[in-house]
Amino acid sequence: MAKPKKPTEPSTEDTKINKTGLIVGGAVLAAVVVAGIVLFDDRGGAPDPNAPKMDPEMAALMEAGPLEDIVLGNADAPFVIVEYASMTCPHCANFYTEVFPQVKEKYIDTGKARFIFREFPLDGLAVAASMLVRCSGNDRFYPMLDGLFETQETWAVPGEDGKAKLLMIAKQAGFSQEAFDKCLADKDLFDKIVAVRKKAHEEYGVDATPSFFVNGKRLKGIGIDKFEAAIEGTGKPDTPPSG
């Protein structure tokens, strides 16, 4: 896997967005897709971001959600890694290009763990990118995810230019203009992606990206050492990173 330049550190505003999910300048985010502008609201039931977070029951975390889970690895692997991420999140791209290859080689490819990616979009462009990943089909889900994270710096830009650049990436992945427009106009898919994010936020206390659970245990940190601790029992997986 080719490794692009590491994303630049997020600004103070980026950090604020990561810590509060989709709440930007208030409780409502305007998610813009080809079909139009759709508003959704996180008020009511959202957890206190400063309150201690309880790990969800494994059965609850793995119950069927609004969208099918696409599993990478052995479906019978003893460990389950669940990631919630936003396609426009620099930390998510950094994890996927720098850390994920190690996790895949050490645990997924060896049959020790299976991996599930779930959508937690932070903005309208992230929703659009997630929709394209889903529209690419189950067999191309992870390759498309891989490609978008590796090229994130080229398309994750504000305004209409972001959608134009996303179209260019989609065409390289085999989408036609018609298929691109049809995918982003799919209101049912849009609603389900938003519902995945809402469920994670309200039921599992996810309020930052990327967020990981290993067999239901919430990880604090995204380094390979956190996965080693959770899977091999080395150290403490919930120890916050220094600094």
N, C-alpha and C positions, 0 to 999 in steps of 0.2 A: 504494500500500500504506500503510495507516494505521500510524503509529508509536506504540506504547504507551510508557509511561514506561520509562526504562532500568532494567534489573534492578539491585537493590542489590548491592553488592560481596559476594562470598561470605565466609562466616566462615572461620576457620582450619580448622575441620573440613571445610567444603566444599572448600577448597583441597586438603586431604589426600586427599579422595575423588577429585577430578579428577586428581590426580597418580598415583593408584594403581589406576585403573580401578574394578573392582567389589570390591576388597579393603577391607572395612570392619570394623575391630576384629578382624582375623584374616584368614584366607585364604578364608573362605566367606561368600557373600552369600545371605540368604534372600530369594528373589524371590516375592512374593505376587501371585497372580492368582486369578481366580474359581475355577479348577479346584482350587486348594489351594496349599500351600507347596512349592516346589521348590528344592532346594539345588544349587548347582554350585560347583566348586572350581577355582581358578586355579593351584594348586600343580603343579609339574612342567612345565618348559619355558618358564616365564615369564621374560622377559628382565630383566636387571639394570637397574633404572630409572636408575642412574648411569652406565651404560656408553654409549659413543658409539653412536648409532643409524645403521645402514646403510640407505640408501634401497633399497627393493625393486626388483627387475627389473620393468620395465613389464609384461612378459608375465605374470609371477607375480601382480602386483597386479590385472590385468584378467582373470585366469582365472575361470571360472564358480565361484561360491561356493554356500553353502547356500541363498541366496535370489536370485531374479532381480534384476539391477540395473535400476532404472527410470531411463532416461536422459532428462534435460531438455536440449533443444537439438538441434542438428544431429548426427545419429549419426556423420557423417563429419568433424566438426570436428577440426582438427589438435591441439588441446589438450584434455586430459581432466582435469577437476577431480574428485577423489574426496574426499568429506568423511565422517569418522566422528564421530557426535555422539549425545548423549543427550537425550531429549526433556525431561528435568527439569533440564538443565544451564543455569544463567543465562547463561553466556558464549555458549552455543550459540544461545539465544534472542536475545541481543544481536547476534550476528553476523547472524542471519537477518533481523532487523528493521532493522538499521542499515547493514550492509556488503553483504549479499547483493544487495539491489536494485541497487547500483552494479556488482557483478560481473555480474549478469544483463544489465543494460543495455549494459555496455561489451563484454562478451565472449560471453555466451551468445546474446543476441538478434541479435548481428551475425554469428554463425556461426563465431567464432574458437575457441570452447570449448564442450564439452558437460559437463554436470554430473551427478554420481552421488552420491546420499546413501546411506550405509550405517549401519546401526544399531550403536551402542555404548552400550547402556543401563547406567546407573550404579546403578539401584535397581529394585525391583519395579514401581513406578508408571511408570517410564520404559519398562519392557518392555510393560506394558499399553498405554501410549500408542502405542508402535511397532506393536503388534499391530493396533490400531484403524486406523492409517495403512495398513497392508498390507490389512486387510479392506475398506477403502474402495474398493479397485480401482485398477488401474494408471492409469486416466484421471483419477482423483481423488487420486492419491498426493501430488503436490506441493501442490495446494490444501489438503488435509487437514493436511499437514505445516505449511504456512504458517499455517493457522488455529490449530493447537495451540501453535506457538511464539509467535504474537502474543498469545495468551490465557494463556500459561504461568503468569503471576502469579496467575491466578484459580483454577487447578486443581492446580498442583504443590505440594500441602501434605501433611504427614505423615498416616499412618493411614487409617482407613476414609473419612474426610472427603475425601481426595484422590480415591478411586475414585468417590465420589458426585458430586463436582464434574466429574470426567472424563466421567461418564455424561451430565451436563447438556450439556457441550460436544458430546458425540457425538450426542445427540438433535438439537441445533441443526444438525448436519451431516447429518441424515437417518437416523441409526440408531434403530431401535426398541429397547426393553428386551430383547426376544428376540435381536435381531441382536447387540447389545452383549454379552450373556451368552454367546452362541454363539461369538463371536470370541475372547473372553478365556478360553474353555474349550478352545480349540484347542491341544492339547498339541504337535502336530507343528509348528505355526507358532511356538509358544513356543521349542521346542528349536532351530529353525532360526535364530531371532533371536539366541539365546544362542551358537550356533555361529558366526554372523557376527562377533560380538564377540570370541569366543575366537580365531578365526583371525586377526583383525586384531592382537590383543594378542601372540599367540605368534609369528606369521610376519612381521608388519610393524612390530612394536615400538610399537604404539599404546598409550599409557598415560595419555592425557589427552584431554579433549574441550573444544572441537572440535579435531580433527586433520585436516590437509589434505595431499593429494599433488597436484601438477600435473605430469602426464606422468611420474609416479613420483618426482618430487623432493619431499621433505618440506618443508613450509613451517614456519618458526618465527615465529609471529605470525599475526594474523587480519585485519590492516588491509588496505584496498584496495591500499596500496603494495606489499604482499607479492605480490599477484596480478599487479600491473603488472610487478614485477620478474621474476616467473617467466614471464610470457607475452610481455612486450615486451623483456625483457632490460635493464630499467632498475634499476641498483643491484644489491644482493645479496639474493636472496629468503631466504637462510638466516641473515641477520644478526639476532640476537636483538633484540627491542625494548628501547630504553633504559629504565632504571629497573626 
